[in-house]
Amino acid sequence: MNTLPHWRMESIYPSFDSTEFLSDLDRVRTISEKISSQISNLSLKDLIGLYNDMGETASTLYSYAYACLSVDTTNSSVLKALSEAEDSVNLSEKTYKVLVKEINKRKSEKNDLEGYGLFFHELEMEEEHLMSEKEENLALDLEKSSSSSFSRLQETLISSIKSGDKTFNELRALAYSSDRNVRKDAYYREKEALKENEIAFSYALNGVKGIVSTLDDKRGWDSSLDHSLFSSRFSRKGLDSLIYAIEERVDIFHRYLKVKARLLGLEKLSYYDIFAPVGKSRRYEFCEAVDIVYSAFSSFSPAMGAFFKKAVDLHWIDAEPRKGKIGGAYDEIFKSKGESRILLNYDYSYDSVSTLAHESGHAYHDSLIMDKPYIHSTYPMTLAESASTFSELITLESVLKGAEKDEKAYLLDQMLMNLTQCTFDIISRFYFEKEVFEKRRKGELAAEEFSLAMLSAFERTYSSYVKEKHELMWAVKSHYYIDDYSYYNYPYAFGALFSLALFKKSKESDNFYKEYEKMLSLTGEMDVKDVLKTVGFDSESKDFYLSSLSMIDAYLKELETCL
């Protein structure tokens, strides 16, 4: 396994023109027609069963098309298939909105169905925030030519723009170089490439945020943040406690930035130093990364290790960076096929090893809800990052054992850097998005205004501990351009701190993996507060988050011994 693998997709669908793909497109239409024509005659149980079938089929169609596009963004045939898959998802969503009102009418039948309490409660909330049926259908029909197009524009630009002989994603990767001159040069070339395209990025971001704000207003949400919290199954009290805790312990992250500067022999970090390796960095062949993750997973849970081995053996992982492939990493679930796929851009660093563990953690989470009805398999973003970050932690622990001082410094810094990004930096992104939403309600923002908002958010968090801040980072982060999930940031902070709490608890009980797997299996059926109760935590307590932040402080103190 010395070459980097590409995934195989034949077990999902042989091709876009295959009988299987076309049949599933037709299946979604058929189910929609059946629900529409027989909605009054079908029992509530049958209606929910049909929707489960429709939802998982439509989501699998879209996941397949998106996965194919993400490794070949310029393929016109993939774009056509993605459009057809989006039609299926839109049809499923339209049908769902019809079901919202129908199901809410049938209070007596609800009492006969066990296990759907949260689903029924959310339907009641959704009905309060629905426009008319015609308006909802129009909004869905326009999505492909509006917010979804803006999102694809941002992804396509990031995957295709260049500076000299380097693509943007290649320049981003150089932020991890041990050579400061290389990092600095890549940083300025990256910003130059972004600056040349900033107007296109600004139109895309204005489009997405404008559409989201308009629809949230029309649907009666007090703010897009309130809509986000509902989608996250997270309370405002929980969010406030999370943010207050991080703001209260901002000293940990400021101290980390100072320690990192000293380890790099610098008086102060510049933005292009944040991701620089310290200590002893080495190359990790992909086959070694597989062995490391497999060993870590198996040590915690035999089932988790077996799942990862299956993912590798069945070619579920696409690791090679290449032209036309998007940057970053993700896990995609294909619910109706009972499979997942993992995309990453492997660069032989430990960060890539950690990313493999992270995305494989997501995939393992998927496997634990795969056999549940579609309604009970869609967990919120807040809980989506728990298994992934936990997987990073157990993988790092296995690598840290027996590490020499220089290698230990490198690994600890990698972990602290990632935790800083997932908590401290995430809060700056939250500040940025909040300001953008507030200003976008009053009108469009120029590219310079987005940059000023980004700088303001950086100053509020990084303060004077980092100079030469990246004011164009708003153009890079695809999360800002996702129309159906605003504030795609605080869930990462929650997930990181929740994962630290889980990791600490795993050290206290040999059989914790049973509680852990049970908890993950319930993430689609409960809100955040109730899920955390199953493992003994309170998501609305500031002390819960402060306890996890103290673990970051402990890791930082360990890194300080390497000075």
Phi, psi and omega in degrees: 000045180280334176273152181280131187283152166253148180282161173252136185244359187300329182286345174276296171214141179297325180188175180288336179258014180287158177301321183295315181294312181295324179295321179289326173301316179292325181299318179298316179297319181296316180295318179300316180296322180295316179297316182296319185277337185238017188303325182281337184265338182278146177289160179300320179299317180291321179297316179294321178298317178295319180294320176303315180297313182296314183298315183287329177291313180296318181294325178291319176302313181293316181300320179296311181296318180294318180299318179294320179293323186293341176257000180203073190290347182259005183281113184293327180292328177291321179298322178296316180294322178297321178297318178294320179293321177297324176300320179295317178296316179298320178296320177297319181291323176297317179296321178299317181294328174291320180293328180307309183289321182294315182294321180295338178287332192263063184296323181293322180289331179301323183295340182272353183249115180271151175087003182247019184305309181295320180301312181294322178297317181292327177297320179297318178295319182295322180298328177293340185239036176252141169280187175294162181301319180295319180292319179296318179294320178296317180300318180291321179295325181281345186302318184298324183265008180232261187298320180295323178293320178297320179296316179293326177300314179299314181298317182293318178300312182298324183278349187239336183292151184224162169226108185066233182267007185246135171285165180301316182295328175292321177294319178300319181297331181288350174297342181262005181292149177278349181266115184296324179296323177294315180299315183296314180298316180296321180300312182287325177292322177299312181294326178296316179295320178292319181298321180296336183245013188296330180293318177297317178298320183292321176296320180297314182290321174300319181297310182297308184292327178293316179295314180299314181298317181298313182290321178296321176297313183297328181274359174088016174282138178297327178199164176292335175293319178298320177297319179298316180297322176298313179296329180278352185055040185236139182276156175298324178297320178296316179296315180300317180297320179299310183292317179300320181296315180294317179296325180293328181249032178298339179300328180300314185285325175296320179294321178299316180298323177292317179297317181297319178302316180296319179296331178270359180075029183245153175287323181205147179285144163261167183303323183285001176261347188303320185261007181293141177285147173238165180070213185259107178262143177222170181274134176246109175297154184298323179296327177290320178300318178299316180297319181296311182293319179298315180296316181296314181297316182294325179295328179276313183211120178305322180294323180293319177296317180296322179296315181298319179300319178297318180299321178289311184296327183268008176061053177268000187245132174245111190246343188278125172289139178199162182300135179091347178270139180292160176278180176078205184205153175199166171243139180234132178262139175244083194303313185288346179257352179070030183225167174229167171223147183239124176250134171210167176243089190287129182236015174073011176265168175294331178302323178290325175299314180297321178295321176300317178296317182301306183290329176290329174297318175302313183297323178294320174304314177305317185296333182278348176242005185300322183273359180276159176303152182309318181301326182263010180246001180258092182270154184283164180302324181303321181268347181292332184268002182287309182294325183292310181290324175301320180295323175299317184294316181289331177290316178299318180303318182292327181281328181294333183298121177079005181290139175290169186304312182294319179291323178298317178300316180300311184292317178297320178296319178301315180295313181295325177297316180293319178293326176295318178295321184282345181239292184297306180293325179300322179296324176296323178293325177296314178302315181300309184295324178298316179294320180298315179299317181297319181283326182293332177297338182264348180153177181288151178255139173285161180305322180296327180290323175298318181295320178295321178295323179294316179297320179298317179295319178298315181298322182294331181256301184287337178053226183267007185279348175223131177255173181050060182287156187268092185288346181259013181296339177298334179279340187274318188283109183296338181301329180292340188258011179269118188283329185265011173208092176282159181056053178279053184221301184302332176301330178291319178296316177299313182299320180296313183287325174296319180296321176298320178295320177295318180298316179299318181291329180295335179282345185262352182213128180293332183256020183298333182303333178291316176297318183298311182293324176296317179300314180298324182293342183260002187293342177267356187246351183226161172279173185303315184300316182288325177298315181294329178298329182295339177244016171084026181241159178242109185289348182258002181265126177297328180297328178299314180289322179297325178297318178291321178297328178293333176291321176298319177301319180295318177297322179296319178298325177293321177295323181298335177290346180273355180291000000 
